[in-house]
């Protein structure tokens, strides 16, 4: 068990504080990094589009995040498919190289 965890931390987004429970230092670090990314993205959209309604800013960030997630998922599926094909090719090469009756 991690000393000091679980713990209650505070994350600030759009000048609002949110209490969050974390179970480990890794989870806390990831959460804080995500909050920083979100805050930077919100400020970027706020400046770029002169949007005052924070709900629209959050939705724009959510759309960016969802798009990136979908792209990563597609890339992961493609890598998995390619890896399986590579393993099948290696298995066939090994099978053809081994004498009959040896597996």
VEXROLO-131838 format. One record per residue: residue number from 1; residue in three letters; chain; x, y, z of N, C-alpha, C in turn. Coordinates in Angstrom, 1 decimal. Layout:
% VEXROLO-131838
PT; NUM; ALA; A; X; Y; Z; X; Y; Z; X; Y; Z
...
//
This chain:
% VEXROLO-131838
PT; 1; UNK; A; 0.8; -1.2; 0.0; 0.0; 0.0; 0.0; 0.9; 1.2; 0.0
PT; 2; UNK; A; 0.5; 2.3; -0.7; 1.2; 3.5; -0.8; 1.0; 4.4; 0.5
PT; 3; UNK; A; 2.0; 4.8; 1.1; 1.9; 5.7; 2.3; 1.2; 7.0; 1.9
PT; 4; UNK; A; 0.2; 7.4; 2.7; -0.5; 8.6; 2.4; -1.6; 8.5; 1.4
PT; 5; UNK; A; -1.9; 7.3; 0.9; -3.0; 7.0; 0.0; -3.9; 5.9; 0.5
PT; 6; UNK; A; -5.1; 6.0; 0.3; -5.8; 7.0; -0.5; -5.8; 8.4; 0.1
PT; 7; UNK; A; -6.0; 9.4; -0.8; -5.9; 10.7; -0.3; -6.9; 11.6; -1.0
PT; 8; UNK; A; -7.3; 12.7; -0.4; -8.2; 13.6; -1.0; -7.4; 14.8; -1.5
PT; 9; UNK; A; -7.5; 15.1; -2.9; -6.7; 16.2; -3.4; -7.7; 17.2; -4.0
PT; 10; UNK; A; -7.2; 18.4; -4.4; -8.1; 19.4; -5.0; -7.5; 19.7; -6.4
PT; 11; UNK; A; -8.4; 19.7; -7.4; -8.0; 20.1; -8.8; -8.8; 21.3; -9.1
PT; 12; UNK; A; -8.1; 22.3; -9.8; -8.7; 23.5; -10.2; -8.8; 23.6; -11.7
PT; 13; UNK; A; -10.1; 23.8; -12.2; -10.3; 23.9; -13.6; -11.3; 25.1; -13.7
PT; 14; UNK; A; -11.0; 26.0; -14.6; -11.8; 27.2; -14.8; -12.1; 27.9; -13.5
PT; 15; UNK; A; -11.1; 28.0; -12.7; -11.2; 28.7; -11.4; -12.2; 28.1; -10.5
PT; 16; UNK; A; -12.5; 26.8; -10.7; -13.4; 26.1; -9.8; -12.6; 24.9; -9.2
PT; 17; UNK; A; -12.8; 24.7; -7.9; -12.0; 23.7; -7.2; -12.9; 22.4; -7.1
PT; 18; UNK; A; -12.3; 21.3; -7.4; -12.9; 20.0; -7.4; -12.2; 19.1; -6.5
PT; 19; UNK; A; -12.9; 18.5; -5.4; -12.2; 17.5; -4.6; -12.2; 16.2; -5.3
PT; 20; UNK; A; -11.1; 15.5; -5.2; -11.0; 14.2; -5.9; -10.2; 13.2; -5.0
PT; 21; UNK; A; -10.7; 12.0; -4.9; -10.0; 11.0; -4.1; -9.1; 10.2; -5.1
PT; 22; UNK; A; -7.8; 10.0; -4.7; -6.9; 9.3; -5.4; -6.3; 8.1; -4.6
PT; 23; UNK; A; -6.0; 7.0; -5.3; -5.5; 5.8; -4.6; -4.0; 5.7; -4.5
PT; 24; UNK; A; -3.3; 6.5; -5.4; -1.8; 6.3; -5.5; -1.2; 7.6; -6.0
PT; 25; UNK; A; 0.1; 7.7; -5.9; 0.8; 8.8; -6.4; 0.7; 8.8; -7.9
PT; 26; UNK; A; 0.8; 7.7; -8.5; 0.6; 7.6; -10.0; -0.7; 8.2; -10.5
PT; 27; UNK; A; -1.8; 7.8; -9.8; -3.1; 8.3; -10.1; -3.2; 9.8; -9.9
PT; 28; UNK; A; -2.6; 10.3; -8.8; -2.6; 11.7; -8.5; -1.8; 12.5; -9.6
PT; 29; UNK; A; -0.7; 12.0; -10.0; 0.2; 12.6; -11.0; -0.6; 12.7; -12.3
PT; 30; UNK; A; -1.2; 11.6; -12.7; -2.0; 11.5; -13.9; -3.1; 12.5; -13.9
PT; 31; UNK; A; -3.8; 12.6; -12.8; -5.0; 13.5; -12.7; -4.5; 14.9; -12.8
PT; 32; UNK; A; -3.5; 15.2; -12.1; -3.0; 16.6; -12.1; -2.5; 17.0; -13.5
PT; 33; UNK; A; -1.8; 16.1; -14.2; -1.4; 16.4; -15.6; -2.5; 16.6; -16.5
PT; 34; UNK; A; -3.6; 15.7; -16.3; -4.8; 15.9; -17.1; -5.5; 17.2; -16.9
PT; 35; UNK; A; -5.5; 17.6; -15.6; -6.2; 18.9; -15.3; -5.4; 20.1; -15.9
PT; 36; UNK; A; -4.0; 20.0; -15.9; -3.2; 21.0; -16.5; -3.5; 21.0; -18.0
PT; 37; UNK; A; -3.5; 19.9; -18.7; -3.8; 19.8; -20.1; -5.2; 20.4; -20.4
PT; 38; UNK; A; -6.2; 20.1; -19.6; -7.5; 20.6; -19.8; -7.6; 22.1; -19.6
PT; 39; UNK; A; -7.0; 22.6; -18.6; -6.9; 24.0; -18.4; -6.2; 24.8; -19.5
PT; 40; UNK; A; -5.1; 24.2; -20.0; -4.4; 24.9; -21.1; -5.3; 24.8; -22.4
PT; 41; UNK; A; -6.0; 23.7; -22.6; -6.8; 23.6; -23.8; -8.0; 24.6; -23.7
PT; 42; UNK; A; -8.6; 24.7; -22.5; -9.7; 25.6; -22.3; -9.3; 27.1; -22.6
PT; 43; UNK; A; -8.1; 27.4; -22.1; -7.6; 28.8; -22.3; -7.3; 29.0; -23.8
PT; 44; UNK; A; -6.7; 28.0; -24.4; -6.5; 28.1; -25.9; -7.7; 28.4; -26.6
PT; 45; UNK; A; -8.8; 27.6; -26.4; -10.0; 27.8; -27.1; -10.7; 29.1; -26.8
PT; 46; UNK; A; -10.5; 29.5; -25.5; -11.1; 30.8; -25.1; -10.5; 32.0; -25.9
PT; 47; UNK; A; -9.2; 31.9; -26.1; -8.5; 33.0; -26.8; -8.7; 32.9; -28.3
PT; 48; UNK; A; -8.7; 31.6; -28.8; -8.8; 31.4; -30.3; -10.2; 31.8; -30.8
PT; 49; UNK; A; -11.2; 31.4; -30.0; -12.6; 31.6; -30.5; -13.4; 32.7; -29.8
PT; 50; UNK; A; -12.8; 33.3; -28.9; -13.4; 34.4; -28.1; -14.8; 33.9; -27.5
PT; 51; UNK; A; -14.8; 32.7; -27.0; -16.0; 32.1; -26.4; -16.0; 32.5; -24.9
PT; 52; UNK; A; -17.1; 33.0; -24.5; -17.3; 33.3; -23.1; -18.0; 32.2; -22.3
PT; 53; UNK; A; -18.9; 31.4; -23.0; -19.6; 30.4; -22.3; -18.7; 29.2; -22.1
PT; 54; UNK; A; -18.5; 28.9; -20.8; -17.5; 27.9; -20.4; -18.0; 26.5; -20.8
PT; 55; UNK; A; -19.3; 26.3; -20.9; -19.8; 25.0; -21.4; -19.4; 24.7; -22.8
PT; 56; UNK; A; -19.4; 25.7; -23.7; -18.9; 25.5; -25.0; -17.4; 25.2; -25.0
PT; 57; UNK; A; -16.6; 25.8; -24.2; -15.2; 25.5; -24.1; -15.0; 24.1; -23.7
PT; 58; UNK; A; -15.7; 23.7; -22.7; -15.6; 22.3; -22.2; -16.0; 21.3; -23.3
PT; 59; UNK; A; -17.0; 21.6; -24.0; -17.5; 20.7; -25.1; -16.4; 20.6; -26.2
PT; 60; UNK; A; -15.8; 21.7; -26.5; -14.8; 21.7; -27.5; -13.6; 20.9; -27.1
PT; 61; UNK; A; -13.2; 21.0; -25.8; -12.1; 20.2; -25.3; -12.5; 18.7; -25.3
PT; 62; UNK; A; -13.7; 18.4; -24.9; -14.2; 17.0; -24.9; -14.2; 16.5; -26.3
PT; 63; UNK; A; -14.6; 17.3; -27.3; -14.5; 16.8; -28.7; -13.1; 16.5; -29.1
PT; 64; UNK; A; -12.2; 17.4; -28.8; -10.8; 17.1; -29.1; -10.3; 15.9; -28.4
PT; 65; UNK; A; -10.6; 15.7; -27.2; -10.2; 14.5; -26.4; -10.7; 13.2; -27.0
PT; 66; UNK; A; -12.0; 13.3; -27.4; -12.7; 12.1; -27.9; -12.1; 11.8; -29.3
PT; 67; UNK; A; -11.8; 12.8; -30.1; -11.2; 12.5; -31.4; -9.8; 11.9; -31.3
PT; 68; UNK; A; -9.0; 12.4; -30.4; -7.7; 11.8; -30.1; -7.8; 10.4; -29.6
PT; 69; UNK; A; -8.8; 10.2; -28.7; -9.0; 8.8; -28.2; -9.4; 7.8; -29.3
PT; 70; UNK; A; -10.3; 8.3; -30.2; -10.7; 7.4; -31.2; -9.6; 7.1; -32.2
PT; 71; UNK; A; -8.8; 8.1; -32.5; -7.6; 7.9; -33.4; -6.6; 6.9; -32.8
PT; 72; UNK; A; -6.3; 7.1; -31.5; -5.4; 6.1; -30.8; -6.0; 4.7; -30.8
PT; 73; UNK; A; -7.3; 4.6; -30.6; -7.9; 3.3; -30.5; -7.8; 2.6; -31.9
PT; 74; UNK; A; -8.0; 3.4; -33.0; -7.9; 2.8; -34.3; -6.4; 2.4; -34.6
PT; 75; UNK; A; -5.5; 3.2; -34.2; -4.1; 2.9; -34.4; -3.7; 1.6; -33.6
PT; 76; UNK; A; -4.2; 1.5; -32.3; -4.0; 0.3; -31.5; -4.6; -0.9; -32.2
PT; 77; UNK; A; -5.8; -0.8; -32.7; -6.4; -2.0; -33.4; -5.6; -2.4; -34.6
PT; 78; UNK; A; -5.1; -1.4; -35.3; -4.2; -1.7; -36.5; -2.9; -2.4; -36.1
PT; 79; UNK; A; -2.3; -1.9; -35.0; -1.1; -2.5; -34.5; -1.3; -3.9; -34.1
PT; 80; UNK; A; -2.4; -4.1; -33.4; -2.8; -5.5; -32.9; -3.0; -6.4; -34.1
PT; 81; UNK; A; -3.7; -6.0; -35.1; -4.0; -6.8; -36.3; -2.6; -7.1; -37.0
PT; 82; UNK; A; -1.8; -6.1; -37.1; -0.5; -6.3; -37.8; 0.4; -7.3; -37.0
PT; 83; UNK; A; 0.3; -7.2; -35.6; 1.1; -8.1; -34.8; 0.6; -9.5; -34.9
PT; 84; UNK; A; -0.7; -9.7; -34.9; -1.2; -11.0; -35.1; -0.8; -11.6; -36.4
PT; 85; UNK; A; -0.9; -10.8; -37.5; -0.5; -11.3; -38.8; 1.0; -11.7; -38.8
PT; 86; UNK; A; 1.8; -10.8; -38.1; 3.3; -11.2; -38.0; 3.5; -12.5; -37.3
PT; 87; UNK; A; 2.8; -12.7; -36.2; 2.9; -13.9; -35.4; 2.5; -15.1; -36.3
PT; 88; UNK; A; 1.4; -15.0; -37.0; 0.9; -16.1; -37.8; 2.0; -16.4; -38.9
PT; 89; UNK; A; 2.6; -15.4; -39.5; 3.6; -15.6; -40.5; 4.8; -16.3; -39.9
PT; 90; UNK; A; 5.2; -15.9; -38.7; 6.4; -16.5; -38.0; 6.0; -18.0; -37.7
PT; 91; UNK; A; 4.8; -18.2; -37.2; 4.4; -19.6; -36.9; 4.4; -20.5; -38.1
PT; 92; UNK; A; 4.0; -20.0; -39.3; 4.0; -20.7; -40.5; 5.4; -21.0; -41.0
PT; 93; UNK; A; 6.3; -20.0; -40.9; 7.7; -20.2; -41.2; 8.3; -21.2; -40.4
PT; 94; UNK; A; 8.1; -21.2; -39.1; 8.6; -22.2; -38.1; 8.1; -23.6; -38.4
PT; 95; UNK; A; 6.8; -23.7; -38.7; 6.2; -25.0; -39.0; 6.8; -25.5; -40.3
PT; 96; UNK; A; 7.0; -24.7; -41.3; 7.6; -25.2; -42.5; 9.1; -25.6; -42.4
PT; 97; UNK; A; 9.8; -24.9; -41.4; 11.2; -25.2; -41.2; 11.5; -26.4; -40.4
PT; 98; UNK; A; 10.5; -26.8; -39.5; 10.7; -27.9; -38.6; 10.4; -29.2; -39.4
PT; 99; UNK; A; 11.2; -30.3; -39.0; 10.9; -31.6; -39.6; 9.5; -32.0; -39.2
PT; 100; UNK; A; 8.9; -32.9; -40.1; 7.6; -33.4; -39.8; 7.5; -34.1; -38.5
PT; 101; UNK; A; 6.5; -33.9; -37.7; 6.3; -34.6; -36.5; 6.8; -33.8; -35.3
PT; 102; UNK; A; 7.5; -32.7; -35.5; 8.0; -31.9; -34.4; 7.1; -30.7; -34.3
PT; 103; UNK; A; 6.6; -30.4; -33.1; 5.8; -29.2; -33.0; 6.2; -28.5; -31.7
//
